[in-house]
Amino acid sequence: MHAAGRPQAETDTSGSYKWVALSNTTLGMLAATINSSILLISLPAVFRGIGLRALDPGNINYLLWAIIGYMIATAVLVVSFGRLGDQYGRARMYSLGFAIFTVAALALGLLPGRGDFAATYLIAVRVIQGIGGALIMANSTAILTDAFPAKERGFALGINVVAAIGGQFLGLVIGGLLADTSWRLVFWVNVPIGLVGTVWAYFKLRDGPVRASRAGIDWGGNLTFGLGLVFILSAITYGIQPYGHDVMAWTSPRVLTLFGLGLLSLIAFLVIERIVSRPMLDFRLLRIAPLAFGNIANLTSSIGRGGLQFMLIIWLQGIWLPLHGYSFEQTPLWSAVFMLPLTIGFLLAGPASGYFSDRLGGLPFALGGMGLGAASFIALMLLPADFSYTLFAALLFANGLGSGLFAAPNMTQIMNSVPAHERGQASGLRATTTNVGTVMSIGVFFSLMLAGLAESLRPSMEAGLLAQNVPPAVAHAVAMTPPVSSLFAAFLGYNPMSQLIPPAVLHALPPGNAATLTGKLFFPALMSGPFKHGLAFAFSFSALLYVLAGVASWRGGMRIAQEVEVPPGVAPEPSRQEMQPARPGL
């Protein structure tokens, strides 16, 4: 029995150890990525539990940071933690991450207080949990790449990437199921998983020889990279909120300042990384075509996939389910259930794609997957807002199938392209592009949707309110409310009319009109037309992103790379041959 972090004479790529590594890292990736999406559907129940009204103007920041705080922490830290794994042991860093993740889950399950204090506590502990998640994500794929020989690596990494991306889909389902029982279960579910995973990893996982030089931590690079991403991702968060009379705040002083500080920090990072002896990110690795273009493909597909999740939640929770008789309290659970075909398609295609790409090459699967995904986005865009579920489910399945076909070959391309001593960096870089893409998707797709809503929601809302005998001045004032309020209401499965219409006005209306305004049908019917207008912008962009991911995969030469052999105890620089761009094709 070997405690995690104790180096062995050589990496074991045979026998039972590789299956131990695969099963534990699969559990770790599932836990880390389920946690990134579990609040997307369960957040209304959590906010009710801590006594906050999600749509109050002062609470929108709480809402956004509760969703993205964990994602930002993982996005910022995975490259740094990948380098730490290269230097100090991947299993050691991975086990530490599982422990931090578990302690934070316990602290969230015991979330104290109500109101502003509880929301701040929730966000802060979620960020700490993101630190543990980043350690898990940054080192799990490197552990697998060490444990499996090159000819079996596609299958192992396929399982890992299914856990990573499938976890995002499963988080939606689990969040809906648990929130329907108790909002605290959303956090408690991670505790037993984390305890088992931490103990198992500590006693069973082991490090191969540490091949990267322990030349110290690149503090300057870590700091400037982290600050740069935090500033830019924070700017995206604030940019989708209203500013003055503008629908969004992209030109506000705060957003422009955050973007400027982020850009300056990343410029400083580029300068530092070129002059330090052991940089956090060795930029020479980016001259390896499969690594560079593989990460471009991963980033663009992650943005498109993240946007799909948000649009589906709005479509189901805010429009389709209420129109079909489901109460708003039921929509989180049933939206998760109705999205299952997306998860099933992905879970079926991911392992199969990894297995066959080991034998047939990855390029056909990557190109076919992105092509299928792009076609499904176009087809979803053409559906009516009140669609036939059978066709909708078939298109979700096709989209999940396309993402699954792409994911495993993309990860294998990236991880097989680098020398063994740089696998932590490569793993961290890929996790960064995944997580940054997911956070960026919030800003990109909410902006596209808000642009569509701004054109048509206000006149539709004013006409609908006037038809229910709302006084013209009040109807106009409510219609002029920033569309972000209506968008978040649909996203959270709320009917905001009882909050937007002054109580005195609502009580003065005829009972039938008041019941209609606050019932299940008025707001979804009002939103359906403007939503479809905005959806055309969003899904057209998703299809374009998937096409770009396919082009980047082709350009990187999605081939089965041969493992780079490094003599034990030596940490050589990547050779000139390793740095040559690969030709497109197999």
C-alpha positions as CSV (number, residue, x, y, z in Angstrom):
1,M,0.0,0.0,0.0
2,H,1.4,3.4,-1.0
3,A,0.3,6.7,0.3
4,A,-0.4,9.3,-2.3
5,G,2.6,11.4,-3.2
6,R,5.2,8.7,-2.5
7,P,7.2,8.5,-5.7
8,Q,7.8,5.1,-7.2
9,A,10.7,3.9,-9.3
10,E,8.6,3.9,-12.4
11,T,5.1,4.6,-13.6
12,D,2.9,1.4,-13.5
13,T,1.0,1.0,-16.8
14,S,0.0,-2.6,-16.3
15,G,-1.9,-4.7,-13.8
16,S,-4.5,-3.4,-11.4
17,Y,-3.1,0.1,-10.6
18,K,-4.3,1.7,-13.8
19,W,-7.9,0.6,-13.1
20,V,-7.6,2.0,-9.5
21,A,-6.3,5.3,-11.1
22,L,-9.2,5.3,-13.6
23,S,-11.9,4.6,-11.1
24,N,-10.7,7.1,-8.5
25,T,-10.1,10.0,-11.0
26,T,-13.5,9.3,-12.6
27,L,-15.1,9.7,-9.1
28,G,-13.1,12.9,-8.6
29,M,-14.0,14.4,-11.9
30,L,-17.6,13.6,-11.4
31,A,-17.7,15.2,-8.0
32,A,-15.8,18.3,-9.2
33,T,-17.9,18.9,-12.3
34,I,-21.3,18.0,-10.9
35,N,-20.6,20.7,-8.4
36,S,-20.0,23.3,-11.1
37,S,-23.6,22.9,-12.4
38,I,-25.6,21.6,-9.5
39,L,-26.8,25.1,-8.5
40,L,-28.0,26.1,-11.9
41,I,-31.3,24.3,-11.3
42,S,-31.4,24.1,-7.5
43,L,-30.6,27.8,-6.8
44,P,-34.2,28.9,-6.4
45,A,-34.7,26.4,-3.7
46,V,-31.4,27.4,-2.0
47,F,-32.4,31.1,-2.1
48,R,-35.8,30.3,-0.6
49,G,-34.1,28.3,2.1
50,I,-31.8,31.2,3.1
51,G,-34.6,33.8,2.8
52,L,-33.5,35.7,-0.2
53,R,-35.7,36.8,-3.2
54,A,-33.5,36.1,-6.2
55,L,-34.9,38.9,-8.4
56,D,-34.5,41.8,-6.0
57,P,-32.0,44.2,-7.6
58,G,-29.6,43.9,-4.7
59,N,-29.5,40.1,-4.9
60,I,-28.6,39.7,-8.6
61,N,-24.9,39.8,-7.7
62,Y,-25.5,37.0,-5.1
63,L,-27.3,35.0,-7.8
64,L,-24.5,35.3,-10.3
65,W,-21.6,34.8,-7.9
66,A,-23.3,31.8,-6.4
67,I,-23.3,30.2,-9.9
68,I,-19.9,31.3,-11.2
69,G,-17.7,31.6,-8.0
70,Y,-16.8,27.9,-8.1
71,M,-16.2,28.1,-11.9
72,I,-14.0,31.1,-11.7
73,A,-11.9,29.5,-8.9
74,T,-11.3,26.4,-11.0
75,A,-10.7,28.3,-14.2
76,V,-8.1,30.6,-12.6
77,L,-6.1,27.9,-10.7
78,V,-6.0,24.7,-12.8
79,V,-2.9,25.7,-14.8
80,S,-1.0,26.7,-11.7
81,F,-2.0,23.5,-9.9
82,G,-1.1,21.4,-13.0
83,R,2.5,22.8,-12.7
84,L,2.5,22.1,-9.0
85,G,1.5,18.5,-9.8
86,D,4.5,18.2,-12.3
87,Q,6.8,19.5,-9.6
88,Y,5.6,18.0,-6.3
89,G,3.6,14.9,-7.4
90,R,0.3,14.6,-9.2
91,A,-1.3,12.1,-6.8
92,R,-0.3,14.2,-3.8
93,M,-1.9,17.4,-5.2
94,Y,-5.0,15.5,-6.4
95,S,-5.5,13.9,-2.9
96,L,-5.1,17.3,-1.3
97,G,-7.7,18.7,-3.7
98,F,-10.2,15.9,-2.7
99,A,-9.7,16.8,0.9
100,I,-10.3,20.5,0.5
101,F,-13.3,19.8,-1.7
102,T,-14.8,17.5,1.0
103,V,-14.3,19.9,3.9
104,A,-15.9,22.7,1.9
105,A,-18.9,20.5,1.1
106,L,-19.3,19.8,4.8
107,A,-19.2,23.6,5.5
108,L,-21.8,24.2,2.9
109,G,-24.1,21.5,4.3
110,L,-23.9,23.3,7.6
111,L,-24.6,26.7,6.0
112,P,-25.6,29.0,8.9
113,G,-27.9,32.1,9.1
114,R,-30.1,33.7,6.5
115,G,-30.2,36.6,4.2
116,D,-27.1,38.5,3.1
117,F,-24.8,36.7,5.6
118,A,-25.8,33.2,4.3
119,A,-25.4,34.3,0.7
120,T,-21.9,35.7,1.3
121,Y,-21.0,32.5,3.2
122,L,-22.3,30.4,0.4
123,I,-20.2,32.3,-2.2
124,A,-17.0,32.3,-0.2
125,V,-17.1,28.6,0.7
126,R,-18.0,27.7,-2.9
127,V,-14.8,29.5,-4.0
128,I,-12.8,27.5,-1.5
129,Q,-14.5,24.3,-2.8
130,G,-13.4,25.5,-6.3
131,I,-9.8,25.4,-5.1
132,G,-10.2,21.7,-4.3
133,G,-12.0,21.1,-7.6
134,A,-9.1,22.8,-9.4
135,L,-6.6,20.5,-7.8
136,I,-8.7,17.5,-8.9
137,M,-9.2,18.7,-12.4
138,A,-5.6,19.8,-13.0
139,N,-4.1,16.4,-12.0
140,S,-6.6,13.7,-12.8
141,T,-5.9,13.5,-16.6
142,A,-2.1,13.6,-15.9
143,I,-2.5,10.7,-13.4
144,L,-4.3,8.7,-16.1
145,T,-1.8,9.5,-18.8
146,D,1.0,8.3,-16.5
147,A,-0.9,5.1,-15.6
148,F,-2.1,3.9,-19.1
149,P,0.1,3.0,-22.0
150,A,-0.4,5.0,-25.2
151,K,-2.4,2.3,-27.0
152,E,-5.0,2.3,-24.2
153,R,-4.9,6.0,-23.3
154,G,-7.8,7.1,-25.5
155,F,-10.2,4.8,-23.8
156,A,-9.1,5.9,-20.3
157,L,-9.1,9.6,-21.2
158,G,-12.5,9.0,-22.8
159,I,-13.9,7.8,-19.5
160,N,-12.3,10.8,-17.8
161,V,-13.7,13.3,-20.2
162,V,-17.1,11.7,-20.0
163,A,-17.0,12.2,-16.2
164,A,-15.8,15.8,-16.7
165,I,-18.4,16.9,-19.2
166,G,-21.1,14.4,-18.3
167,G,-20.8,15.6,-14.7
168,Q,-21.9,19.1,-15.9
169,F,-25.1,17.5,-17.3
170,L,-25.6,15.2,-14.4
171,G,-25.3,18.2,-12.0
172,L,-28.5,19.6,-13.5
173,V,-30.4,16.4,-12.9
174,I,-29.1,15.8,-9.4
175,G,-29.7,19.4,-8.5
176,G,-33.3,19.2,-9.6
177,L,-33.9,15.9,-7.8
178,L,-32.3,16.9,-4.5
179,A,-33.7,20.4,-4.4
180,D,-37.2,18.9,-4.7
181,T,-36.6,17.2,-1.3
182,S,-34.3,19.6,0.6
183,W,-32.0,22.4,-0.6
184,R,-29.3,21.3,1.9
185,L,-29.0,17.9,0.2
186,V,-27.5,19.7,-2.8
187,F,-24.4,20.3,-0.6
188,W,-24.5,17.2,1.6
189,V,-24.4,14.8,-1.4
190,N,-20.8,15.7,-1.9
191,V,-19.7,14.8,1.7
192,P,-19.8,10.9,1.5
193,I,-18.4,11.0,-2.0
194,G,-15.6,13.3,-0.9
195,L,-14.7,11.2,2.2
196,V,-14.5,8.0,0.2
197,G,-12.5,9.6,-2.6
198,T,-10.1,11.3,-0.3
199,V,-9.2,8.2,1.7
200,W,-9.1,6.0,-1.4
201,A,-6.8,8.4,-3.2
202,Y,-4.4,8.9,-0.3
203,F,-3.8,5.2,0.2
204,K,-4.0,3.9,-3.3
205,L,-2.8,6.5,-5.8
206,R,1.0,7.0,-6.2
207,D,3.3,9.2,-8.1
208,G,5.7,8.2,-10.7
209,P,9.1,9.9,-10.8
210,V,8.8,13.7,-10.5
211,R,10.3,14.8,-13.9
212,A,9.8,18.5,-13.7
213,S,12.5,20.5,-11.9
214,R,11.5,21.8,-8.5
215,A,12.9,25.2,-9.2
216,G,10.3,26.9,-7.0
217,I,6.9,28.4,-7.7
218,D,6.5,31.1,-10.3
219,W,4.7,33.5,-8.0
220,G,4.7,36.4,-10.4
221,G,3.2,34.3,-13.2
222,N,0.6,32.7,-10.9
223,L,-0.4,36.1,-9.5
224,T,-0.7,37.9,-12.8
225,F,-2.5,35.0,-14.6
226,G,-4.9,34.6,-11.7
227,L,-5.7,38.3,-11.4
228,G,-6.1,38.6,-15.2
229,L,-8.7,35.9,-15.4
230,V,-10.5,37.1,-12.2
231,F,-10.7,40.7,-13.6
232,I,-11.9,39.6,-17.1
233,L,-14.4,37.0,-15.8
234,S,-15.7,39.4,-13.2
235,A,-16.2,42.0,-16.0
236,I,-18.3,39.5,-18.0
237,T,-20.4,38.9,-14.9
238,Y,-21.1,42.6,-14.4
239,G,-21.4,43.3,-18.1
240,I,-24.7,41.4,-18.4
241,Q,-26.4,43.5,-15.7
242,P,-28.3,46.7,-16.5
243,Y,-26.5,50.1,-16.3
244,G,-28.5,53.3,-16.2
245,H,-30.9,53.2,-19.1
246,D,-28.8,50.6,-21.0
247,V,-29.9,47.0,-21.2
248,M,-26.4,45.8,-20.4
249,A,-23.3,47.4,-18.7
250,W,-20.6,46.6,-21.2
251,T,-19.7,50.3,-21.6
252,S,-19.9,51.1,-17.8
253,P,-16.8,52.4,-16.1
254,R,-16.6,49.4,-13.8
255,V,-16.7,46.9,-16.6
256,L,-14.2,48.8,-18.8
257,T,-11.9,49.1,-15.8
258,L,-12.1,45.4,-15.0
259,F,-11.4,44.5,-18.6
260,G,-8.4,47.0,-18.7
261,L,-6.9,45.6,-15.5
262,G,-7.4,42.1,-16.8
263,L,-5.6,42.9,-20.0
264,L,-2.7,44.6,-18.2
265,S,-2.4,41.6,-15.9
266,L,-2.3,39.1,-18.7
267,I,0.3,41.3,-20.6
268,A,2.4,41.3,-17.4
269,F,2.0,37.5,-17.3
270,L,3.3,37.1,-20.8
271,V,6.3,39.2,-20.0
272,I,7.1,37.3,-16.8
273,E,6.7,33.9,-18.4
274,R,9.3,34.8,-21.0
275,I,12.0,35.7,-18.5
276,V,11.7,33.3,-15.5
277,S,13.6,30.1,-15.6
278,R,10.7,27.8,-14.7
279,P,7.5,29.5,-15.9
280,M,4.1,28.5,-14.7
281,L,3.1,28.0,-18.4
282,D,5.9,27.0,-20.8
283,F,4.9,28.9,-23.9
284,R,7.1,26.7,-26.1
285,L,4.5,24.0,-25.5
286,L,2.0,26.1,-27.5
287,R,4.2,25.6,-30.6
288,I,3.0,22.0,-30.5
289,A,0.1,22.1,-33.0
290,P,-2.1,19.3,-31.4
291,L,-1.8,21.0,-28.0
292,A,-2.5,24.6,-29.3
293,F,-5.3,23.8,-31.7
294,G,-6.8,21.1,-29.4
295,N,-7.2,23.8,-26.7
296,I,-8.7,26.2,-29.2
297,A,-11.2,23.5,-30.1
298,N,-11.9,22.7,-26.5
299,L,-12.5,26.4,-25.7
300,T,-14.9,27.1,-28.5
301,S,-16.9,23.8,-27.9
302,S,-17.0,24.6,-24.1
303,I,-18.5,28.1,-24.8
304,G,-21.2,26.5,-27.1
305,R,-21.9,23.7,-24.8
306,G,-22.3,26.0,-21.7
307,G,-24.6,28.2,-23.7
308,L,-26.8,25.3,-24.5
309,Q,-27.3,24.4,-20.8
310,F,-28.4,28.0,-20.0
311,M,-30.8,28.2,-22.9
312,L,-32.4,24.9,-22.2
313,I,-33.0,25.7,-18.6
314,I,-34.7,29.0,-19.6
315,W,-36.7,27.3,-22.3
316,L,-37.9,24.4,-20.0
317,Q,-38.2,26.1,-16.6
318,G,-39.5,29.5,-17.7
319,I,-41.6,28.6,-20.8
320,W,-42.4,25.1,-21.9
321,L,-43.1,23.3,-18.6
322,P,-45.5,26.0,-17.2
323,L,-47.3,26.1,-20.6
324,H,-47.8,22.3,-20.2
325,G,-49.3,22.6,-16.7
326,Y,-46.3,22.3,-14.4
327,S,-46.2,24.7,-11.4
328,F,-43.1,26.8,-11.1
329,E,-42.2,24.9,-8.0
330,Q,-42.1,21.7,-10.0
331,T,-40.1,23.0,-12.9
332,P,-36.5,22.5,-11.5
333,L,-37.1,18.7,-11.1
334,W,-38.9,18.2,-14.4
335,S,-36.5,20.3,-16.5
336,A,-33.7,18.1,-15.2
337,V,-35.7,15.0,-16.2
338,F,-36.6,16.3,-19.7
339,M,-32.9,17.1,-20.4
340,L,-31.9,13.5,-19.8
341,P,-31.6,12.6,-23.5
342,L,-28.7,15.1,-23.7
343,T,-26.9,13.4,-20.9
344,I,-27.6,9.9,-22.3
345,G,-26.3,10.8,-25.7
346,F,-23.1,12.1,-24.3
347,L,-22.6,9.1,-21.9
348,L,-23.1,6.7,-24.7
349,A,-20.8,8.3,-27.2
350,G,-17.9,9.4,-24.9
351,P,-16.4,6.0,-24.0
352,A,-17.1,4.5,-27.4
353,S,-15.4,7.4,-29.1
354,G,-12.3,7.0,-26.9
355,Y,-12.2,3.2,-27.5
356,F,-12.4,3.4,-31.3
357,S,-10.2,6.5,-31.7
358,D,-7.4,4.4,-30.2
359,R,-7.8,2.1,-33.1
360,L,-9.1,4.2,-36.0
361,G,-7.7,7.7,-35.2
362,G,-9.5,10.6,-33.6
363,L,-10.1,13.0,-36.4
364,P,-13.2,11.4,-37.9
365,F,-14.9,11.3,-34.5
366,A,-14.0,14.9,-33.6
367,L,-15.1,16.3,-37.0
368,G,-18.3,14.2,-37.0
369,G,-19.2,15.1,-33.5
370,M,-18.9,18.8,-34.0
371,G,-20.8,18.6,-37.3
372,L,-23.6,16.7,-35.7
373,G,-23.7,19.1,-32.8
374,A,-23.8,22.2,-35.1
375,A,-26.6,20.6,-37.1
376,S,-28.6,19.9,-33.9
377,F,-28.2,23.6,-32.8
378,I,-29.7,24.7,-36.2
379,A,-32.6,22.2,-35.8
380,L,-33.3,23.3,-32.2
381,M,-33.3,26.9,-33.4
382,L,-36.1,26.1,-35.9
383,L,-38.4,24.5,-33.3
384,P,-41.4,26.5,-32.0
385,A,-41.3,27.7,-28.4
386,D,-44.0,25.2,-27.6
387,F,-42.4,22.2,-29.3
388,S,-43.2,18.5,-29.6
389,Y,-41.1,16.8,-26.9
390,T,-40.3,13.7,-29.0
391,L,-38.5,15.8,-31.6
392,F,-36.9,18.0,-28.9
393,A,-35.6,14.9,-27.1
394,A,-34.2,13.5,-30.4
395,L,-32.3,16.7,-31.0
396,L,-31.0,16.8,-27.5
397,F,-29.8,13.2,-27.9
398,A,-28.0,14.1,-31.1
399,N,-26.3,17.1,-29.5
400,G,-25.1,15.0,-26.6
401,L,-23.9,12.3,-29.0
402,G,-21.9,14.9,-31.0
403,S,-20.3,16.3,-27.8
404,G,-19.4,12.8,-26.7
405,L,-17.9,11.9,-30.0
406,F,-15.6,15.0,-29.9
407,A,-14.6,15.0,-26.2
408,A,-12.4,11.9,-25.9
409,P,-10.3,12.4,-29.1
410,N,-9.8,16.1,-28.1
411,M,-8.4,15.2,-24.7
412,T,-6.2,12.4,-26.1
413,Q,-4.8,14.7,-28.7
414,I,-3.8,17.3,-26.1
415,M,-2.4,14.8,-23.5
416,N,-0.5,12.7,-26.0
417,S,1.2,15.7,-27.6
418,V,3.4,16.7,-24.7
419,P,6.4,15.2,-23.0
420,A,5.6,13.1,-19.9
421,H,7.1,15.7,-17.5
422,E,4.7,18.4,-18.8
423,R,1.5,16.5,-18.6
424,G,0.3,18.4,-15.5
425,Q,0.7,21.7,-17.5
426,A,-1.2,20.2,-20.4
427,S,-4.0,18.9,-18.2
428,G,-4.3,22.2,-16.4
429,L,-4.4,24.2,-19.6
430,R,-7.1,22.0,-21.0
431,A,-9.1,22.3,-17.8
432,T,-8.6,26.1,-17.9
433,T,-10.0,26.3,-21.4
434,T,-13.0,24.2,-20.4
435,N,-13.8,26.3,-17.3
436,V,-13.1,29.6,-18.9
437,G,-15.3,28.6,-21.8
438,T,-18.2,27.7,-19.4
439,V,-17.9,31.1,-17.6
440,M,-17.6,33.0,-20.8
441,S,-20.7,31.3,-22.1
442,I,-22.7,33.0,-19.4
443,G,-21.7,36.5,-20.6
444,V,-21.9,35.6,-24.3
445,F,-25.2,33.8,-24.4
446,F,-27.0,36.0,-21.9
447,S,-25.8,39.0,-23.9
448,L,-27.1,37.5,-27.1
449,M,-30.4,36.6,-25.5
450,L,-30.8,40.1,-23.9
451,A,-30.1,41.7,-27.3
452,G,-32.9,39.7,-28.8
453,L,-35.3,40.3,-25.9
454,A,-34.6,44.1,-25.9
455,E,-36.0,44.3,-29.4
456,S,-39.4,42.6,-28.8
457,L,-40.0,41.9,-25.1
458,R,-41.0,45.4,-24.0
459,P,-43.8,46.0,-26.6
460,S,-45.1,42.4,-26.0
461,M,-45.1,42.9,-22.2
462,E,-46.8,46.3,-22.4
463,A,-49.5,44.9,-24.7
464,G,-50.1,41.9,-22.5
465,L,-50.4,43.9,-19.3
466,L,-52.8,46.4,-20.9
467,A,-54.9,43.4,-22.1
468,Q,-55.3,42.5,-18.4
469,N,-56.5,45.9,-17.4
470,V,-53.2,47.1,-15.9
471,P,-53.2,50.9,-15.9
472,P,-51.3,52.3,-18.9
473,A,-48.7,54.1,-16.8
474,V,-48.0,51.0,-14.7
475,A,-47.9,48.8,-17.8
476,H,-45.4,51.1,-19.4
477,A,-43.2,51.2,-16.3
478,V,-43.2,47.4,-15.8
479,A,-42.4,46.9,-19.5
480,M,-39.5,49.3,-19.2
481,T,-37.9,47.1,-16.5
482,P,-34.5,45.8,-17.7
483,P,-35.1,42.6,-19.6
484,V,-32.4,40.9,-17.5
485,S,-35.0,40.6,-14.7
486,S,-37.4,38.7,-17.0
487,L,-34.5,36.5,-18.3
488,F,-33.3,35.6,-14.8
489,A,-36.9,34.9,-13.8
490,A,-37.3,32.4,-16.7
491,F,-33.9,31.0,-15.8
492,L,-34.9,30.4,-12.2
493,G,-38.4,29.3,-13.0
494,Y,-40.2,32.3,-11.5
495,N,-43.2,34.3,-12.5
496,P,-42.0,37.8,-11.7
497,M,-45.3,39.6,-12.2
498,S,-46.1,39.6,-8.5
499,Q,-42.8,41.4,-7.9
500,L,-42.8,43.7,-10.9
501,I,-46.4,45.0,-10.5
502,P,-46.9,47.1,-7.4
503,P,-49.0,45.2,-4.8
504,A,-51.6,48.0,-4.6
505,V,-52.2,47.9,-8.3
506,L,-52.3,44.1,-8.4
507,H,-54.9,44.0,-5.6
508,A,-57.0,46.6,-7.3
509,L,-57.4,44.6,-10.5
510,P,-60.4,42.4,-11.1
511,P,-59.7,39.0,-9.5
512,G,-59.6,37.2,-12.9
513,N,-57.0,39.5,-14.3
514,A,-54.9,39.3,-11.1
515,A,-55.1,35.5,-11.2
516,T,-54.1,35.4,-14.9
517,L,-51.1,37.7,-14.3
518,T,-49.7,35.6,-11.4
519,G,-50.7,32.2,-12.8
520,K,-48.7,29.6,-14.7
521,L,-49.5,30.7,-18.3
522,F,-49.2,34.5,-18.6
523,F,-45.5,35.0,-18.2
524,P,-44.4,31.9,-20.2
525,A,-46.8,32.9,-23.1
526,L,-45.4,36.4,-22.9
527,M,-41.8,35.3,-23.0
528,S,-42.2,32.6,-25.7
529,G,-42.1,34.9,-28.8
530,P,-39.2,37.2,-27.6
531,F,-37.3,34.2,-26.3
532,K,-37.4,32.5,-29.7
533,H,-36.1,35.7,-31.3
534,G,-33.2,35.8,-28.9
535,L,-32.6,32.0,-29.3
536,A,-32.0,32.5,-33.0
537,F,-29.0,34.7,-32.1
538,A,-27.7,32.3,-29.4
539,F,-28.0,28.9,-31.2
540,S,-26.7,30.4,-34.5
541,F,-23.6,31.4,-32.6
542,S,-23.4,27.9,-30.9
543,A,-23.4,26.3,-34.3
544,L,-20.6,28.6,-35.5
545,L,-18.6,27.8,-32.4
546,Y,-18.9,24.0,-33.1
547,V,-17.8,24.5,-36.7
548,L,-14.8,26.4,-35.5
549,A,-14.0,23.6,-33.0
550,G,-14.1,21.1,-35.9
551,V,-11.8,23.3,-38.0
552,A,-9.3,23.7,-35.1
553,S,-9.4,19.9,-34.5
554,W,-8.5,19.3,-38.2
555,R,-5.8,22.0,-38.2
556,G,-4.2,20.4,-35.1
557,G,-3.9,17.0,-36.9
558,M,-6.0,14.8,-34.6
559,R,-3.7,11.8,-34.7
560,I,-2.7,9.2,-32.2
561,A,0.6,10.6,-31.0
562,Q,3.3,8.4,-29.7
563,E,4.4,8.7,-26.1
564,V,7.5,10.9,-25.6
565,E,10.0,8.8,-23.6
566,V,12.0,10.7,-21.0
567,P,14.9,9.0,-19.1
568,P,14.2,8.5,-15.4
569,G,15.2,11.4,-13.3
570,V,15.7,13.7,-16.2
571,A,13.5,16.8,-17.0
572,P,14.6,17.7,-20.5
573,E,13.2,20.7,-22.4
574,P,10.9,19.7,-25.3
575,S,12.9,18.9,-28.3
576,R,12.9,20.8,-31.6
577,Q,11.1,17.8,-33.2
578,E,8.4,17.8,-30.4
579,M,7.8,21.5,-31.1
580,Q,7.2,21.1,-34.8
581,P,3.6,21.6,-35.9
582,A,1.8,18.5,-36.9
583,R,0.4,18.3,-40.4
584,P,-3.4,18.1,-40.7
585,G,-4.9,14.7,-41.1
586,L,-4.3,11.3,-39.7
